[in-house]
Amino acid sequence: MIEPEHWKLERFGERLAAWIEQEEPNADLSYRVTEWVMTRDETPYQGAHRATGIPNLWETVVPQSADGGRVVHCSYWIYETHRTVVCNSLASLSWPV
């Protein structure tokens, strides 16, 4: 069986660490967001949509990240020719986004 080629993730680790340091989310939310980040190397398009008017920039609300009227929002660049996904931002925003 041929396994699918994974995408290379860049800047997700540093953006995740900065979000955790700044927002101080509870352990459950930190875990859910970290687990979601790790899925981007297999399915970067899943659940995301293109940002309006900006080529290659995609954005999404992290599933099950609602916490006190806020959700975790992530935007990232997808470069198909290099199979690379580069995190642009990871932030807690007021709902609706």
N, CA, C and O atoms as a GROMACS GRO file, in nm:
protein
  388
    1MET      N    1   0.084  -0.118   0.000
    1MET     CA    2   0.000   0.000   0.000
    1MET      C    3   0.089   0.125   0.000
    1MET      O    4   0.185   0.133   0.076
    2ILE      N    5   0.057   0.220  -0.085
    2ILE     CA    6   0.132   0.345  -0.093
    2ILE      C    7   0.071   0.444   0.006
    2ILE      O    8  -0.049   0.472   0.003
    3GLU      N    9   0.157   0.498   0.092
    3GLU     CA   10   0.110   0.596   0.188
    3GLU      C   11   0.112   0.735   0.125
    3GLU      O   12   0.198   0.764   0.043
    4PRO      N   13   0.016   0.821   0.164
    4PRO     CA   14   0.014   0.956   0.108
    4PRO      C   15   0.136   1.035   0.155
    4PRO      O   16   0.184   1.017   0.267
    5GLU      N   17   0.184   1.122   0.069
    5GLU     CA   18   0.297   1.207   0.105
    5GLU      C   19   0.249   1.316   0.199
    5GLU      O   20   0.149   1.383   0.173
    6HIS      N   21   0.320   1.334   0.308
    6HIS     CA   22   0.283   1.437   0.406
    6HIS      C   23   0.332   1.574   0.361
    6HIS      O   24   0.428   1.586   0.285
    7TRP      N   25   0.266   1.676   0.411
    7TRP     CA   26   0.305   1.814   0.386
    7TRP      C   27   0.406   1.855   0.492
    7TRP      O   28   0.402   1.806   0.605
    8LYS      N   29   0.495   1.943   0.458
    8LYS     CA   30   0.593   1.997   0.554
    8LYS      C   31   0.528   2.116   0.624
    8LYS      O   32   0.478   2.208   0.560
    9LEU      N   33   0.529   2.112   0.757
    9LEU     CA   34   0.474   2.222   0.837
    9LEU      C   35   0.585   2.315   0.883
    9LEU      O   36   0.690   2.270   0.927
   10GLU      N   37   0.561   2.444   0.871
   10GLU     CA   38   0.658   2.544   0.916
   10GLU      C   39   0.588   2.648   1.004
   10GLU      O   40   0.474   2.686   0.978
   11ARG      N   41   0.655   2.692   1.107
   11ARG     CA   42   0.612   2.796   1.201
   11ARG      C   43   0.492   2.759   1.288
   11ARG      O   44   0.447   2.841   1.368
   12PHE      N   45   0.439   2.639   1.274
   12PHE     CA   46   0.326   2.600   1.360
   12PHE      C   47   0.370   2.585   1.505
   12PHE      O   48   0.299   2.628   1.596
   13GLY      N   49   0.487   2.525   1.527
   13GLY     CA   50   0.535   2.505   1.664
   13GLY      C   51   0.554   2.636   1.738
   13GLY      O   52   0.511   2.650   1.852
   14GLU      N   53   0.619   2.732   1.673
   14GLU     CA   54   0.644   2.860   1.740
   14GLU      C   55   0.515   2.939   1.759
   14GLU      O   56   0.499   3.006   1.861
   15ARG      N   57   0.423   2.933   1.663
   15ARG     CA   58   0.296   3.005   1.677
   15ARG      C   59   0.210   2.940   1.786
   15ARG      O   60   0.143   3.010   1.862
   16LEU      N   61   0.212   2.808   1.794
   16LEU     CA   62   0.139   2.736   1.898
   16LEU      C   63   0.194   2.772   2.036
   16LEU      O   64   0.118   2.800   2.128
   17ALA      N   65   0.326   2.771   2.050
   17ALA     CA   66   0.389   2.805   2.179
   17ALA      C   67   0.356   2.949   2.220
   17ALA      O   68   0.328   2.975   2.336
   18ALA      N   69   0.358   3.041   2.124
   18ALA     CA   70   0.326   3.181   2.155
   18ALA      C   71   0.180   3.196   2.196
   18ALA      O   72   0.149   3.272   2.288
   19TRP      N   73   0.089   3.123   2.127
   19TRP     CA   74  -0.053   3.128   2.163
   19TRP      C   75  -0.074   3.076   2.304
   19TRP      O   76  -0.147   3.137   2.383
   20ILE      N   77  -0.011   2.964   2.338
   20ILE     CA   78  -0.025   2.907   2.472
   20ILE      C   79   0.030   3.002   2.577
   20ILE      O   80  -0.032   3.021   2.682
   21GLU      N   81   0.145   3.063   2.551
   21GLU     CA   82   0.204   3.156   2.647
   21GLU      C   83   0.116   3.279   2.667
   21GLU      O   84   0.097   3.324   2.780
   22GLN      N   85   0.063   3.332   2.559
   22GLN     CA   86  -0.017   3.454   2.567
   22GLN      C   87  -0.156   3.428   2.625
   22GLN      O   88  -0.202   3.503   2.711
   23GLU      N   89  -0.224   3.324   2.578
   23GLU     CA   90  -0.363   3.300   2.615
   23GLU      C   91  -0.380   3.215   2.741
   23GLU      O   92  -0.484   3.222   2.806
   24GLU      N   93  -0.279   3.137   2.775
   24GLU     CA   94  -0.285   3.047   2.890
   24GLU      C   95  -0.413   2.963   2.891
   24GLU      O   96  -0.488   2.965   2.989
   25PRO      N   97  -0.438   2.890   2.782
   25PRO     CA   98  -0.560   2.808   2.776
   25PRO      C   99  -0.552   2.691   2.874
   25PRO      O  100  -0.443   2.652   2.917
   26ASN      N  101  -0.668   2.635   2.907
   26ASN     CA  102  -0.667   2.518   2.995
   26ASN      C  103  -0.604   2.400   2.920
   26ASN      O  104  -0.587   2.405   2.798
   27ALA      N  105  -0.569   2.297   2.993
   27ALA     CA  106  -0.498   2.182   2.935
   27ALA      C  107  -0.578   2.115   2.824
   27ALA      O  108  -0.521   2.071   2.724
   28ASP      N  109  -0.710   2.106   2.841
   28ASP     CA  110  -0.793   2.040   2.741
   28ASP      C  111  -0.791   2.116   2.609
   28ASP      O  112  -0.777   2.055   2.503
   29LEU      N  113  -0.805   2.247   2.614
   29LEU     CA  114  -0.803   2.328   2.493
   29LEU      C  115  -0.665   2.324   2.427
   29LEU      O  116  -0.654   2.314   2.305
   30SER      N  117  -0.561   2.332   2.506
   30SER     CA  118  -0.424   2.323   2.452
   30SER      C  119  -0.404   2.191   2.378
   30SER      O  120  -0.346   2.188   2.270
   31TYR      N  121  -0.454   2.084   2.436
   31TYR     CA  122  -0.442   1.952   2.374
   31TYR      C  123  -0.518   1.947   2.242
   31TYR      O  124  -0.465   1.900   2.141
   32ARG      N  125  -0.643   1.996   2.241
   32ARG     CA  126  -0.725   1.992   2.119
   32ARG      C  127  -0.662   2.073   2.006
   32ARG      O  128  -0.661   2.028   1.891
   33VAL      N  129  -0.609   2.190   2.038
   33VAL     CA  130  -0.547   2.273   1.935
   33VAL      C  131  -0.417   2.209   1.886
   33VAL      O  132  -0.389   2.210   1.766
   34THR      N  133  -0.339   2.154   1.976
   34THR     CA  134  -0.214   2.086   1.937
   34THR      C  135  -0.244   1.967   1.848
   34THR      O  136  -0.176   1.947   1.747
   35GLU      N  137  -0.343   1.888   1.884
   35GLU     CA  138  -0.382   1.773   1.801
   35GLU      C  139  -0.428   1.818   1.663
   35GLU      O  140  -0.394   1.755   1.562
   36TRP      N  141  -0.504   1.925   1.657
   36TRP     CA  142  -0.551   1.976   1.528
   36TRP      C  143  -0.433   2.023   1.442
   36TRP      O  144  -0.427   1.993   1.323
   37VAL      N  145  -0.339   2.095   1.503
   37VAL     CA  146  -0.221   2.141   1.429
   37VAL      C  147  -0.151   2.024   1.362
   37VAL      O  148  -0.107   2.034   1.248
   38MET      N  149  -0.140   1.914   1.433
   38MET     CA  150  -0.069   1.798   1.380
   38MET      C  151  -0.142   1.735   1.260
   38MET      O  152  -0.080   1.660   1.185
   39THR      N  153  -0.270   1.764   1.241
   39THR     CA  154  -0.342   1.710   1.125
   39THR      C  155  -0.313   1.788   0.998
   39THR      O  156  -0.343   1.740   0.889
   40ARG      N  157  -0.257   1.906   1.010
   40ARG     CA  158  -0.232   1.988   0.890
   40ARG      C  159  -0.130   1.924   0.797
   40ARG      O  160  -0.127   1.957   0.679
   41ASP      N  161  -0.046   1.834   0.848
   41ASP     CA  162   0.053   1.771   0.759
   41ASP      C  163  -0.009   1.665   0.669
   41ASP      O  164   0.054   1.621   0.573
   42GLU      N  165  -0.131   1.624   0.698
   42GLU     CA  166  -0.200   1.526   0.615
   42GLU      C  167  -0.311   1.591   0.532
   42GLU      O  168  -0.330   1.558   0.415
   43THR      N  169  -0.384   1.682   0.594
   43THR     CA  170  -0.501   1.741   0.529
   43THR      C  171  -0.509   1.892   0.552
   43THR      O  172  -0.597   1.938   0.625
   44PRO      N  173  -0.420   1.970   0.492
   44PRO     CA  174  -0.421   2.114   0.521
   44PRO      C  175  -0.547   2.186   0.473
   44PRO      O  176  -0.579   2.293   0.524
   45TYR      N  177  -0.618   2.130   0.376
   45TYR     CA  178  -0.738   2.196   0.324
   45TYR      C  179  -0.864   2.163   0.403
   45TYR      O  180  -0.963   2.237   0.396
   46GLN      N  181  -0.863   2.055   0.479
   46GLN     CA  182  -0.983   2.009   0.548
   46GLN      C  183  -1.035   2.113   0.647
   46GLN      O  184  -0.963   2.156   0.737
   47GLY      N  185  -1.160   2.153   0.627
   47GLY     CA  186  -1.226   2.246   0.718
   47GLY      C  187  -1.184   2.391   0.700
   47GLY      O  188  -1.236   2.479   0.769
   48ALA      N  189  -1.092   2.418   0.608
   48ALA     CA  190  -1.043   2.555   0.588
   48ALA      C  191  -1.101   2.614   0.460
   48ALA      O  192  -1.154   2.542   0.375
   49HIS      N  193  -1.090   2.745   0.447
   49HIS     CA  194  -1.131   2.812   0.324
   49HIS      C  195  -1.029   2.921   0.291
   49HIS      O  196  -0.957   2.971   0.378
   50ARG      N  197  -1.024   2.956   0.163
   50ARG     CA  198  -0.931   3.061   0.120
   50ARG      C  199  -0.969   3.195   0.182
   50ARG      O  200  -1.086   3.229   0.193
   51ALA      N  201  -0.868   3.269   0.222
   51ALA     CA  202  -0.891   3.405   0.270
   51ALA      C  203  -0.926   3.490   0.148
   51ALA      O  204  -0.865   3.476   0.042
   52THR      N  205  -1.021   3.577   0.163
   52THR     CA  206  -1.068   3.658   0.052
   52THR      C  207  -0.959   3.749  -0.002
   52THR      O  208  -0.901   3.829   0.072
   53GLY      N  209  -0.931   3.736  -0.132
   53GLY     CA  210  -0.839   3.826  -0.199
   53GLY      C  211  -0.691   3.804  -0.175
   53GLY      O  212  -0.610   3.885  -0.219
   54ILE      N  213  -0.653   3.698  -0.105
   54ILE     CA  214  -0.512   3.674  -0.077
   54ILE      C  215  -0.476   3.534  -0.125
   54ILE      O  216  -0.511   3.435  -0.060
   55PRO      N  217  -0.406   3.524  -0.237
   55PRO     CA  218  -0.371   3.392  -0.291
   55PRO      C  219  -0.290   3.308  -0.191
   55PRO      O  220  -0.202   3.360  -0.122
   56ASN      N  221  -0.320   3.180  -0.185
   56ASN     CA  222  -0.250   3.081  -0.104
   56ASN      C  223  -0.275   3.091   0.047
   56ASN      O  224  -0.228   3.006   0.122
   57LEU      N  225  -0.348   3.193   0.094
   57LEU     CA  226  -0.374   3.205   0.237
   57LEU      C  227  -0.508   3.138   0.267
   57LEU      O  228  -0.610   3.170   0.206
   58TRP      N  229  -0.506   3.046   0.362
   58TRP     CA  230  -0.624   2.972   0.404
   58TRP      C  231  -0.648   3.002   0.551
   58TRP      O  232  -0.556   3.036   0.625
   59GLU      N  233  -0.773   2.989   0.594
   59GLU     CA  234  -0.806   3.014   0.734
   59GLU      C  235  -0.918   2.923   0.781
   59GLU      O  236  -0.997   2.873   0.702
   60THR      N  237  -0.922   2.905   0.912
   60THR     CA  238  -1.025   2.820   0.970
   60THR      C  239  -1.034   2.847   1.120
   60THR      O  240  -0.943   2.902   1.182
   61VAL      N  241  -1.147   2.808   1.176
   61VAL     CA  242  -1.163   2.802   1.320
   61VAL      C  243  -1.129   2.658   1.360
   61VAL      O  244  -1.181   2.564   1.299
   62VAL      N  245  -1.045   2.641   1.458
   62VAL     CA  246  -1.007   2.508   1.503
   62VAL      C  247  -1.130   2.440   1.561
   62VAL      O  248  -1.194   2.496   1.651
   63PRO      N  249  -1.166   2.321   1.512
   63PRO     CA  250  -1.284   2.251   1.563
   63PRO      C  251  -1.278   2.230   1.714
   63PRO      O  252  -1.172   2.202   1.770
   64GLN      N  253  -1.391   2.243   1.778
   64GLN     CA  254  -1.406   2.222   1.922
   64GLN      C  255  -1.314   2.311   2.005
   64GLN      O  256  -1.264   2.270   2.110
   65SER      N  257  -1.292   2.435   1.956
   65SER     CA  258  -1.204   2.526   2.030
   65SER      C  259  -1.280   2.638   2.099
   65SER      O  260  -1.219   2.733   2.150
   66ALA      N  261  -1.412   2.629   2.101
   66ALA     CA  262  -1.492   2.732   2.169
   66ALA      C  263  -1.462   2.730   2.318
   66ALA      O  264  -1.460   2.625   2.382
   67ASP      N  265  -1.439   2.850   2.372
   67ASP     CA  266  -1.405   2.861   2.514
   67ASP      C  267  -1.446   3.000   2.561
   67ASP      O  268  -1.378   3.099   2.532
   68GLY      N  269  -1.555   3.009   2.635
   68GLY     CA  270  -1.598   3.136   2.693
   68GLY      C  271  -1.629   3.244   2.590
   68GLY      O  272  -1.590   3.359   2.610
   69GLY      N  273  -1.697   3.210   2.481
   69GLY     CA  274  -1.732   3.309   2.380
   69GLY      C  275  -1.622   3.337   2.280
   69GLY      O  276  -1.636   3.424   2.194
   70ARG      N  277  -1.514   3.264   2.290
   70ARG     CA  278  -1.402   3.281   2.198
   70ARG      C  279  -1.372   3.148   2.129
   70ARG      O  280  -1.406   3.041   2.181
   71VAL      N  281  -1.309   3.155   2.013
   71VAL     CA  282  -1.266   3.037   1.940
   71VAL      C  283  -1.122   3.058   1.895
   71VAL      O  284  -1.072   3.171   1.890
   72VAL      N  285  -1.055   2.948   1.863
   72VAL     CA  286  -0.918   2.958   1.815
   72VAL      C  287  -0.922   2.963   1.663
   72VAL      O  288  -0.979   2.875   1.598
   73HIS      N  289  -0.862   3.065   1.608
   73HIS     CA  290  -0.859   3.088   1.463
   73HIS      C  291  -0.715   3.069   1.416
   73HIS      O  292  -0.620   3.112   1.481
   74CYS      N  293  -0.702   3.003   1.300
   74CYS     CA  294  -0.569   2.982   1.243
   74CYS      C  295  -0.571   3.020   1.096
   74CYS      O  296  -0.665   2.988   1.023
   75SER      N  297  -0.467   3.090   1.053
   75SER     CA  298  -0.448   3.116   0.910
   75SER      C  299  -0.311   3.064   0.871
   75SER      O  300  -0.216   3.069   0.950
   76TYR      N  301  -0.303   3.015   0.748
   76TYR     CA  302  -0.175   2.957   0.703
   76TYR      C  303  -0.167   2.961   0.552
   76TYR      O  304  -0.268   2.961   0.481
   77TRP      N  305  -0.044   2.965   0.504
   77TRP     CA  306  -0.014   2.966   0.362
   77TRP      C  307   0.006   2.823   0.316
   77TRP      O  308   0.076   2.745   0.381
   78ILE      N  309  -0.054   2.788   0.203
   78ILE     CA  310  -0.034   2.656   0.144
   78ILE      C  311   0.039   2.673   0.011
   78ILE      O  312  -0.009   2.740  -0.080
   79TYR      N  313   0.156   2.612   0.004
   79TYR     CA  314   0.238   2.616  -0.118
   79TYR      C  315   0.241   2.476  -0.177
   79TYR      O  316   0.320   2.391  -0.136
   80GLU      N  317   0.154   2.453  -0.274
   80GLU     CA  318   0.139   2.320  -0.332
   80GLU      C  319   0.265   2.269  -0.400
   80GLU      O  320   0.297   2.150  -0.389
   81THR      N  321   0.337   2.355  -0.471
   81THR     CA  322   0.454   2.309  -0.545
   81THR      C  323   0.562   2.251  -0.453
   81THR      O  324   0.638   2.164  -0.495
   82HIS      N  325   0.568   2.299  -0.330
   82HIS     CA  326   0.667   2.249  -0.233
   82HIS      C  327   0.605   2.160  -0.126
   82HIS      O  328   0.675   2.110  -0.038
   83ARG      N  329   0.470   2.141  -0.134
   83ARG     CA  330   0.396   2.066  -0.032
   83ARG      C  331   0.431   2.118   0.108
   83ARG      O  332   0.464   2.042   0.198
   84THR      N  333   0.423   2.250   0.121
   84THR     CA  334   0.458   2.317   0.246
   84THR      C  335   0.338   2.398   0.296
   84THR      O  336   0.267   2.461   0.218
   85VAL      N  337   0.317   2.394   0.427
   85VAL     CA  338   0.212   2.470   0.493
   85VAL      C  339   0.281   2.556   0.599
   85VAL      O  340   0.347   2.504   0.689
   86VAL      N  341   0.266   2.688   0.588
   86VAL     CA  342   0.335   2.782   0.677
   86VAL      C  343   0.232   2.856   0.761
   86VAL      O  344   0.146   2.925   0.707
   87CYS      N  345   0.241   2.842   0.892
   87CYS     CA  346   0.145   2.908   0.980
   87CYS      C  347   0.166   3.059   0.976
   87CYS      O  348   0.277   3.108   0.991
   88ASN      N  349   0.057   3.132   0.956
   88ASN     CA  350   0.059   3.277   0.957
   88ASN      C  351   0.022   3.330   1.096
   88ASN      O  352   0.089   3.416   1.151
   89SER      N  353  -0.087   3.276   1.152
   89SER     CA  354  -0.128   3.320   1.286
   89SER      C  355  -0.214   3.214   1.353
   89SER      O  356  -0.282   3.135   1.287
   90LEU      N  357  -0.211   3.216   1.483
   90LEU     CA  358  -0.293   3.130   1.567
   90LEU      C  359  -0.336   3.217   1.684
   90LEU      O  360  -0.253   3.262   1.763
   91ALA      N  361  -0.467   3.242   1.695
   91ALA     CA  362  -0.514   3.337   1.796
   91ALA      C  363  -0.654   3.302   1.844
   91ALA      O  364  -0.732   3.239   1.773
   92SER      N  365  -0.683   3.343   1.968
   92SER     CA  366  -0.819   3.329   2.020
   92SER      C  367  -0.894   3.457   1.986
   92SER      O  368  -0.849   3.567   2.018
   93LEU      N  369  -1.009   3.442   1.919
   93LEU     CA  370  -1.088   3.554   1.876
   93LEU      C  371  -1.230   3.541   1.926
   93LEU      O  372  -1.279   3.430   1.951
   94SER      N  373  -1.297   3.654   1.942
   94SER     CA  374  -1.438   3.652   1.983
   94SER      C  375  -1.523   3.595   1.871
   94SER      O  376  -1.499   3.623   1.754
   95TRP      N  377  -1.623   3.515   1.909
   95TRP     CA  378  -1.715   3.456   1.813
   95TRP      C  379  -1.826   3.556   1.787
   95TRP      O  380  -1.869   3.620   1.882
   96PRO      N  381  -1.877   3.574   1.668
   96PRO     CA  382  -1.839   3.503   1.546
   96PRO      C  383  -1.717   3.565   1.481
   96PRO      O  384  -1.692   3.685   1.494
   97VAL      N  385  -1.641   3.480   1.412
   97VAL     CA  386  -1.519   3.524   1.345
   97VAL      C  387  -1.554   3.568   1.206
   97VAL      O  388  -1.467   3.610   1.130
   0.00000   0.00000   0.00000
